[in-house]
Structures are given as C-alpha cells and as structure tokens.
C-alpha cells in the first residue's frame, strides 16, 4: 500500500468505520472499481448508485460475457456496501 494508495482509499476506510459505529448492518464491505471484466473475481451488485448502498447480490466469478455486462453497467466504483440480513 503506502505510496500506491491515494487519499480517497483512506477516506473510504474512515467512512466504513462510521457505518460500523452506526450499527445499521451485520456486514460492511468496500468495493473497488474494476478496470476490466474478469472471471477471476466476484462482483458486488448494489441496490442503487449511491455512495453507500445495500447489497442486492454477490456474483461469484461470472463468465466473461456476464463480467463484461457488469462492467458496462458502471455499477462498480470505490464505495461502501451494507449487507443487512
């Protein structure tokens, strides 16, 4: 990390801590923006486009076409996700 991590990353970690303190969810996640579609990673699908969103679903290692569809929807960026169960 160190010099390779920019300020927004640390700001997001701070925001995650605040979400945990609010005790609104059983699990708080942080997603990162993927720059290319990949079959090697899972995808957090948010319920909306807000900076803090509930998780609609998680897709584990989709096929290439599905990964391309996810990336084209531009739903993924560095933001927080709340998993409420």
N, C-alpha and C positions, 0 to 999 in steps of 0.2 A: 504494500500500500504506500505509505509515506508520500514521496513526491509524485506518485502516479494517481493519487486520489485528489479530486478537486473539492472545493468548499461545499458545493451542493450535496455531496455524499454525506458529509458530517452534519449538515443541517437536517438532512433526512433522518439520520440516526437520532438526532435530538427530538425530532417530531415523533418518531416511533416511541421514544421513551415517554413522551407526553400522552400518547394514545394508551400505552400500558397503564399509566397512572390513572387515567380516566376509567379504567376497568369496564370498557364497553364491549370487549371481545375476549374470547378464550385464546385467541392466537392473533398476533400482529405480524405481518410479513412486509418485506420490501422487495419490490420487483425492479429489475433493471431493463433498460431498453436494449433489445436485441437488434443488431445491425444487419443481420442476415437470417433467413429461415434455416432452422436446424432440426434434425431428427434426434439430436443428442440431448436436448434439454426439454424440461417441462414448461408449460405455459400457464400463467395465472390469468384467468379470464375475469375481468372486473364486471360488476353490475352496471357501472356508469363510467363517465370520463372525468370524474372529479379527482383531485389530487389524493384524496383519501376515499377509498371505495370499499364496499363489501365485495367479497369474492363470489362470483357466480359459480365458477367451477375451476378445476385444475385439470389440464390435459397433459398427461404423461407422454413424453416422446412421441409426438404425432408423426405421421408420414410426411414426406417432403411437400406434397401438394397442400395438405392441411396447414403445415407450418407457414407456407407462402401466403395462404389465405389470412392467417392470423396477423402476419406482419403487414399485409396490405390494409388491414382494418385500422392500423395505427392505434391500437388499444394499449400498447405497451410503452411505458416510459418509466423513469425512476419515480416511483411514488409508493405510497403506503397502501396496504390492503388489510382489511379487518375480516377475520374469519370468525363468524358468530355461529355457534352451534348450540 
